[in-house]
Amino acid sequence: MSLKHITRGFRRFLDLGKMPQKINFEHTKLMLENEIADTGRRGVAPQTDTDREVVVSLTTYGRRLRTVHLAIASMMRQSRKADRIVLWLDSRLEGKPLPAPLRLLEKKGLEICFCRDVRSFTKLVPALERFPEAVIITVDDDQIYDFDLIDRLVCGWLEAPEAVHCARMKKIAVKDGRILPYKKWPIDMSLDPSPLNLALGVGGVLYPPHCFGPEVTDSELFMRLSPSADDLWFKAQELKYGREVRRVPTLSNNGEDYINLPYIAFNEGLAGTNVTGGANDTCMANLAGYFKPLTEQ
């Protein structure tokens, strides 16, 4: 048997192993698209136990514009609805035709806003400027989220209103007074606050009102220091302003209470550049001054 046939057989075996995930995705996709078509049912609603608005904020770009409706629909079917769901798009798209699912979602409460594109930072920075008094939850454009993510994050915030809350996080690894390379930072499932906790945007992150100072939205600064690693820039700001990071409980044992969109390749997004390509470590070197307190404990 040739190496080509062996390789082809191994790939088929791997595809069979992914079959349950594919079936789960296709079932969820069909359900969400049926809900999108039901424009009579609103996907946003006012809060009943806090006077703060809860704003879900995300961005997208390129061909993801054709799939982001799935992430948004998953945030509209939540057990606790947000007051607002805002999709930030590059101002160069203003006036151009948008995919029909997004227009249907507008009828259910989606707000589409146009702004200057600052890469992945666009999911939070314009929201901080537009909604300074709100609780802001950021999510990614390539995930389908579990139905109670908003509720778990908001309940965590009601319990600890000064902290940043997330569903998935890493523990910054420090040894002998130095921060180890990003690849050596483990996923951490602890519920305890720690200055070493790094919130990962993929799982959803809640930022309380007035979480940061004005520096956080300085695009010239963050595009120079950390152009491809928004998670690290926001962590640097959390350290500067003394914000704890706490993880909320999740159903899965690794914090992955979401379904990855299979259309999006690993190397298409920032994960491929930051983790495999080592860009996170470059950004960390630029941000060393912010992280210095972690090496002095």
Salt bridges, closest charged atoms under 4 A:
GLU33 OE2 - LYS29 NZ 3.23
GLU33 OE2 - HIS69 NE2 3.49
ASP38 OD2 - ARG41 NE 3.85
ASP49 OD1 - ARG80 NH1 2.91
GLU53 OE1 - ARG84 NE 3.26
ASP90 OD2 - ARG92 NH2 2.54
GLU106 OE1 - ARG103 NH1 2.69
GLU111 OE1 - ARG84 NH1 2.94
GLU133 OE1 - ARG52 NH1 2.93
GLU133 OE1 - HIS210 NE2 3.10
ASP140 OD1 - LYS123 NZ 2.66
ASP141 OD1 - ARG64 NH1 2.81
ASP142 OD2 - ARG64 NH1 3.42
ASP148 OD1 - ARG152 NE 3.13
ASP151 OD1 - ARG80 NE 3.06
GLU162 OE1 - ARG243 NH1 3.08
ASP188 OD2 - LYS171 NZ 3.88
GLU215 OE2 - LYS240 NZ 3.14
ASP230 OD2 - LYS123 NZ 3.82
GLU244 OE1 - ARG246 NE 3.35
GLU256 OE2 - ARG168 NH2 3.42
ASP257 OD2 - ARG152 NH2 3.38
GLU268 OE1 - ARG63 NH2 2.66
GLU268 OE2 - ARG64 NE 3.71
